[in-house]
Amino acid sequence: MLFFITLISGTTITISAYSWLGMWMGLEINLLSFIPLMHKSNNLMSVESTTKYFIVQALASSVILMAILMMMVKSQMSTIMNKSVYIMMMNSALMTKMGAAPFHFWFPEVMEGLSWMNCLSLSTWQKIAPMVLIMYTMNSMLFMSTIIISSMIISALMGLNQVSLRKIMAYSSINHLGWMLGALMFMETTWMYYFLVYSIINTAMMTTFSKMNVSSITQLTQKLNLFSMNKKMFMLNFLNLSGVPPFLGFYPKWLTIQLMIKNNFILLSTLMIMLTLITIFMYFRIISASLVNKSQEISWKSSEKMNKSVITALVNFGSLMSLVICTLMYTWA
C-alpha cells in the first residue's frame, strides 16, 4: 500500500512541479515506487523484467537530468538552436520512458515478464507524467510526427506475428500511444479524453486476463469457449479496443482525426488510419481464433463462478453500453 501511495505521489509531484528539477524528482519517486511493485511475484521473468525496466528508466532519467542541467547552466549564453537540441534530448528520453517507437524495444520484453496488474499500470498510469512533460516541452511538429508514424508502423508490423497476449497488448499500447501523441499535438482536452477511454477499456481487458489466468491466444480461446456469452462480450471488447465504430474506442480517434484535418495534417492522419487498419487485423485474428476453436465441456460449478465474476460483468457492461456512453460524451462536448 505504501508503494502505491508513493507511486501516485511521484506522478502528482511531476505534473504539478514548478521547476525542472522538481519534475525530475517526481519521475524518480515514481520509478523507485514502481520497482518493488514489479518485483512482487518471485519468478525469474519478473526479476529480468524489473532489471530491464530499471536500466532503461535510469538511462532515460540521466539524459533528462543532463538536458535540464545544460539548459540551466547555459541559459544566458545558449542560442535558440542549442536550447531546442536540449529540449529534443529531453523529449527523446521521455519517449523512451513511455516506450514510444523507435525507443520501444524494452517495452514488450518488460511486459512479457510482469503480472497483468503491473502490465495495466505500465501501459496506463506510468505514461501520465511523461505525457504531461512532453505537453510542456513540445517544440517540433516534425519530431512528434516522426514518433507517431514510427509507433504506428512498429506496432502494426511487430504485433502481427505475436501469440503472447502480453506482447499483443504491449504493441497495442504503442499504437494507442501514437494516437495520444497526435491528440496532444493540438489539444490537451482530446488527449485526456483518449487516455481516459483507453484506460477504461484496458482495465476491463487486463483484469479479465488476470481473472482467467491466460497468457497466450491459445489459452484465451480455450477458456473463452467454455463460456459462450462471455466469449461474445469479450469479442466486442476487442472491437472496442480497436476503435471500430460504434464502440466507445472510436470516439477519441474520431476527435483526433478531426483536429488533425482542421490543422492541415491530412497526410499524417491518413497514414495513421491506414496503419491502424493493420492493428485492427491483429485483433480480428484473435476473434477468428476464438470462433473456429471447438468448445470444451465444463462443470457447472466453475461456470457459475465465472459468470458471477465482477470483472466479467465490467467487461460486459463496457461492451454493451459503449455506444450510449459515446453518444452522451458527444452531446456534452
C-alpha positions as CSV (number, residue, x, y, z in Angstrom):
1,M,0.0,0.0,0.0
2,L,2.9,2.3,0.8
3,F,4.4,1.9,-2.7
4,F,1.0,2.6,-4.3
5,I,0.8,5.9,-2.4
6,T,4.3,7.0,-3.3
7,L,3.6,5.9,-6.9
8,I,0.7,8.3,-7.1
9,S,2.6,10.9,-5.2
10,G,5.5,10.8,-7.7
11,T,3.2,11.4,-10.7
12,T,1.4,14.2,-8.8
13,I,4.7,15.9,-8.0
14,T,5.8,15.7,-11.6
15,I,2.7,17.2,-13.1
16,S,2.4,19.9,-10.5
17,A,6.1,20.9,-10.1
18,Y,7.2,24.5,-10.9
19,S,10.8,23.6,-11.7
20,W,12.6,21.1,-13.9
21,L,14.4,19.5,-11.0
22,G,11.1,19.1,-9.2
23,M,9.6,17.3,-12.2
24,W,12.7,15.1,-12.4
25,M,12.5,14.3,-8.7
26,G,8.8,13.3,-9.2
27,L,9.8,10.9,-12.0
28,E,12.4,9.3,-9.8
29,I,10.0,8.8,-6.9
30,N,7.6,7.2,-9.4
31,L,10.3,4.9,-10.7
32,L,11.5,3.8,-7.3
33,S,7.9,3.1,-6.2
34,F,7.1,1.0,-9.2
35,I,10.2,-1.2,-9.0
36,P,9.0,-3.0,-5.7
37,L,5.5,-3.5,-7.2
38,M,7.0,-5.2,-10.3
39,H,9.2,-7.4,-8.1
40,K,6.3,-8.8,-6.0
41,S,6.0,-12.1,-7.9
42,N,9.2,-14.0,-7.2
43,N,10.0,-15.6,-10.6
44,L,12.9,-15.3,-13.0
45,M,10.9,-13.5,-15.7
46,S,9.7,-10.9,-13.1
47,V,13.3,-10.3,-12.0
48,E,14.5,-10.0,-15.6
49,S,11.7,-7.5,-16.5
50,T,12.4,-5.5,-13.4
51,T,16.1,-5.2,-14.2
52,K,15.5,-4.2,-17.8
53,Y,12.9,-1.6,-16.7
54,F,15.2,-0.1,-14.1
55,I,18.2,0.1,-16.5
56,V,16.2,1.8,-19.3
57,Q,14.4,4.2,-16.9
58,A,17.7,5.1,-15.2
59,L,19.4,5.9,-18.5
60,A,16.4,8.0,-19.6
61,S,16.4,9.9,-16.3
62,S,20.1,10.5,-16.7
63,V,19.6,12.1,-20.1
64,I,16.7,14.2,-18.8
65,L,18.8,15.4,-15.9
66,M,21.7,16.2,-18.2
67,A,19.4,18.2,-20.5
68,I,18.0,20.1,-17.6
69,L,21.4,21.0,-16.2
70,M,22.7,22.1,-19.6
71,M,19.7,24.4,-20.0
72,M,20.2,25.8,-16.6
73,V,24.0,26.3,-16.9
74,K,23.9,27.8,-20.4
75,S,20.6,29.7,-20.2
76,Q,22.4,33.0,-20.7
77,M,24.8,32.1,-23.4
78,S,23.0,29.4,-25.4
79,T,21.4,30.1,-28.8
80,I,17.8,29.2,-29.6
81,M,19.2,26.3,-31.7
82,N,21.1,24.8,-28.7
83,K,18.1,25.1,-26.4
84,S,15.9,23.3,-28.9
85,V,18.5,20.5,-29.0
86,Y,18.4,20.1,-25.3
87,I,14.6,20.0,-25.4
88,M,14.7,17.4,-28.1
89,M,17.1,15.3,-25.9
90,M,14.6,15.6,-23.1
91,N,11.7,14.6,-25.3
92,S,13.5,11.6,-26.6
93,A,14.2,10.5,-23.1
94,L,10.6,10.9,-22.2
95,M,9.5,8.9,-25.2
96,T,11.9,6.2,-24.0
97,K,10.3,6.2,-20.6
98,M,6.8,5.7,-22.2
99,G,8.0,3.1,-24.7
100,A,7.2,5.0,-27.9
101,A,8.8,3.8,-31.1
102,P,11.7,3.9,-32.1
103,F,12.6,3.8,-28.3
104,H,10.2,0.9,-27.7
105,F,12.5,-2.2,-27.7
106,W,12.4,-2.7,-23.9
107,F,8.6,-2.3,-23.6
108,P,7.2,-5.6,-25.0
109,E,10.0,-7.6,-23.2
110,V,9.3,-6.0,-19.9
111,M,5.5,-6.5,-20.3
112,E,6.1,-10.2,-21.0
113,G,7.5,-10.8,-17.5
114,L,5.0,-8.9,-15.5
115,S,1.7,-9.8,-13.9
116,W,-1.4,-8.4,-15.6
117,M,-2.0,-5.8,-13.0
118,N,1.6,-4.5,-13.4
119,C,1.1,-4.5,-17.2
120,L,-2.0,-2.4,-16.6
121,S,-0.1,0.1,-14.5
122,L,2.8,0.2,-17.0
123,S,0.6,0.8,-20.0
124,T,-1.7,3.5,-18.3
125,W,-0.5,5.2,-15.1
126,Q,3.2,5.2,-15.9
127,K,2.5,7.2,-19.1
128,I,0.8,10.1,-17.4
129,A,3.9,12.0,-16.1
130,P,6.0,11.7,-19.3
131,M,3.0,12.8,-21.5
132,V,2.4,15.9,-19.3
133,L,6.1,16.8,-19.6
134,I,6.0,16.4,-23.4
135,M,3.0,18.6,-23.4
136,Y,5.1,21.3,-21.6
137,T,8.2,20.9,-23.8
138,M,6.9,20.0,-27.3
139,N,8.6,22.3,-29.8
140,S,8.9,20.4,-33.0
141,M,5.9,19.1,-35.1
142,L,8.3,17.1,-37.3
143,F,9.8,15.3,-34.3
144,M,6.3,14.4,-33.0
145,S,5.1,13.3,-36.4
146,T,8.1,11.0,-36.8
147,I,7.5,9.4,-33.4
148,I,3.8,9.0,-34.2
149,I,4.4,7.3,-37.6
150,S,7.2,5.1,-36.1
151,S,4.9,4.0,-33.3
152,M,2.1,3.1,-35.8
153,I,4.4,1.2,-38.1
154,I,6.2,-0.8,-35.4
155,S,3.0,-1.7,-33.6
156,A,1.3,-2.8,-36.8
157,L,4.1,-4.9,-38.1
158,M,5.5,-6.4,-34.9
159,G,2.1,-7.2,-33.4
160,L,1.0,-9.4,-36.3
161,N,3.2,-12.5,-35.6
162,Q,2.7,-12.5,-31.8
163,V,1.0,-15.3,-29.9
164,S,1.7,-13.9,-26.4
165,L,-1.2,-11.7,-25.1
166,R,1.1,-9.5,-23.1
167,K,3.2,-8.7,-26.2
168,I,0.0,-8.1,-28.2
169,M,-1.3,-5.7,-25.6
170,A,2.2,-4.0,-25.5
171,Y,2.2,-3.3,-29.2
172,S,-1.5,-2.2,-28.9
173,S,-0.3,0.2,-26.2
174,I,2.4,1.6,-28.6
175,N,-0.3,2.1,-31.3
176,H,-2.6,3.9,-28.9
177,L,0.3,6.0,-27.7
178,G,0.8,7.2,-31.2
179,W,-2.8,8.4,-31.3
180,M,-2.5,10.0,-27.9
181,L,0.6,11.9,-29.1
182,G,-1.4,13.0,-32.1
183,A,-4.1,14.3,-29.9
184,L,-1.6,16.0,-27.6
185,M,-0.1,18.0,-30.5
186,F,-3.3,20.0,-30.9
187,M,-5.5,19.9,-27.9
188,E,-4.8,18.7,-24.3
189,T,-8.5,18.0,-23.7
190,T,-8.7,15.5,-26.5
191,W,-5.6,13.7,-25.1
192,M,-7.3,13.5,-21.7
193,Y,-10.4,12.0,-23.4
194,Y,-8.4,9.5,-25.3
195,F,-6.3,8.5,-22.3
196,L,-9.4,8.1,-20.1
197,V,-11.2,5.9,-22.7
198,Y,-8.1,3.8,-23.3
199,S,-7.6,3.3,-19.6
200,I,-11.2,2.1,-19.1
201,I,-11.0,-0.4,-21.9
202,N,-7.5,-1.6,-21.0
203,T,-8.6,-2.0,-17.3
204,A,-11.5,-4.2,-18.4
205,M,-9.4,-6.3,-20.7
206,M,-6.4,-6.8,-18.4
207,T,-8.4,-7.5,-15.3
208,T,-10.3,-10.2,-17.2
209,F,-7.0,-11.7,-18.5
210,S,-5.8,-11.7,-14.8
211,K,-9.0,-13.3,-13.6
212,M,-8.9,-16.0,-16.4
213,N,-5.1,-16.5,-15.8
214,V,-4.2,-16.6,-19.5
215,S,-1.1,-15.5,-21.3
216,S,-1.4,-16.7,-24.9
217,I,-4.0,-16.7,-27.6
218,T,-4.4,-20.5,-27.4
219,Q,-5.2,-20.3,-23.6
220,L,-7.6,-17.4,-24.2
221,T,-9.6,-19.2,-26.9
222,Q,-9.8,-22.4,-24.9
223,K,-11.2,-20.6,-21.8
224,L,-13.5,-18.3,-23.8
225,N,-15.1,-21.3,-25.5
226,L,-16.1,-22.6,-22.1
227,F,-18.5,-19.6,-21.7
228,S,-20.4,-18.7,-24.9
229,M,-21.9,-15.5,-23.6
230,N,-18.6,-14.3,-22.1
231,K,-16.9,-15.1,-25.4
232,K,-19.3,-12.8,-27.3
233,M,-18.8,-10.0,-24.9
234,F,-15.1,-10.3,-24.9
235,M,-15.0,-10.2,-28.7
236,L,-17.0,-6.9,-28.5
237,N,-14.3,-5.6,-26.2
238,F,-11.6,-6.4,-28.7
239,L,-13.6,-4.4,-31.2
240,N,-13.9,-1.6,-28.6
241,L,-10.1,-1.6,-28.1
242,S,-9.5,-1.5,-31.9
243,G,-11.6,1.7,-32.2
244,V,-14.2,0.3,-34.6
245,P,-17.5,2.3,-34.7
246,P,-19.9,2.5,-33.0
247,F,-17.9,1.4,-29.9
248,L,-16.5,3.9,-27.3
249,G,-12.9,3.4,-28.5
250,F,-13.8,5.1,-31.9
251,Y,-14.8,8.4,-30.2
252,P,-11.4,9.7,-29.2
253,K,-9.9,8.6,-32.6
254,W,-12.6,10.5,-34.4
255,L,-11.9,13.6,-32.4
256,T,-8.1,13.3,-33.1
257,I,-8.7,12.9,-36.8
258,Q,-11.0,16.0,-36.8
259,L,-8.3,18.0,-35.1
260,M,-5.6,16.9,-37.5
261,I,-7.7,17.7,-40.5
262,K,-8.5,21.2,-39.1
263,N,-4.8,21.8,-38.6
264,N,-3.9,20.7,-42.2
265,F,-2.2,17.4,-41.0
266,I,-4.2,15.4,-43.6
267,L,-1.3,13.2,-44.7
268,L,-0.4,12.3,-41.2
269,S,-4.0,11.4,-40.2
270,T,-4.4,9.3,-43.4
271,L,-1.2,7.4,-42.6
272,M,-2.4,6.8,-39.0
273,I,-5.7,5.5,-40.2
274,M,-4.1,3.1,-42.8
275,L,-1.6,1.7,-40.3
276,T,-4.3,1.3,-37.6
277,L,-6.2,-1.0,-40.0
278,I,-3.3,-3.4,-39.8
279,T,-3.6,-3.3,-36.0
280,I,-7.3,-4.0,-36.2
281,F,-6.4,-7.1,-38.2
282,M,-4.3,-8.2,-35.3
283,Y,-7.4,-8.1,-33.0
284,F,-9.6,-9.8,-35.6
285,R,-7.0,-12.7,-35.7
286,I,-7.7,-13.3,-32.0
287,I,-11.5,-13.1,-32.6
288,S,-11.4,-15.5,-35.5
289,A,-9.2,-18.0,-33.5
290,S,-11.9,-18.0,-30.8
291,L,-14.6,-18.6,-33.4
292,V,-13.0,-21.6,-35.1
293,N,-11.8,-23.3,-31.9
294,K,-14.0,-26.1,-30.7
295,S,-15.9,-25.8,-27.4
296,Q,-15.0,-27.9,-24.5
297,E,-17.0,-29.3,-21.6
298,I,-17.0,-27.6,-18.3
299,S,-18.5,-28.3,-14.9
300,W,-21.5,-26.3,-13.7
301,K,-19.6,-25.1,-10.6
302,S,-16.8,-23.4,-12.4
303,S,-19.2,-21.9,-15.0
304,E,-21.3,-20.4,-12.2
305,K,-18.2,-19.0,-10.5
306,M,-17.1,-17.3,-13.7
307,N,-20.5,-15.9,-14.5
308,K,-20.7,-14.3,-11.1
309,S,-17.4,-12.5,-11.6
310,V,-17.5,-8.8,-11.1
311,I,-14.7,-8.3,-13.7
312,T,-16.7,-10.2,-16.3
313,A,-19.7,-8.0,-15.5
314,L,-17.5,-4.9,-16.0
315,V,-16.4,-6.2,-19.4
316,N,-19.9,-7.0,-20.5
317,F,-21.2,-3.6,-19.3
318,G,-18.4,-1.8,-21.2
319,S,-19.2,-3.6,-24.4
320,L,-22.9,-3.1,-24.3
321,M,-23.0,0.5,-23.0
322,S,-20.2,1.9,-25.1
323,L,-22.5,3.2,-27.8
324,V,-24.7,5.0,-25.3
325,I,-21.6,6.5,-23.4
326,C,-20.2,7.6,-26.8
327,T,-23.4,9.4,-27.7
328,L,-23.6,11.1,-24.3
329,M,-20.0,12.3,-24.5
330,Y,-20.5,13.7,-27.9
331,T,-23.7,15.5,-26.8
332,W,-21.9,17.1,-23.8
333,A,-18.9,18.1,-25.8
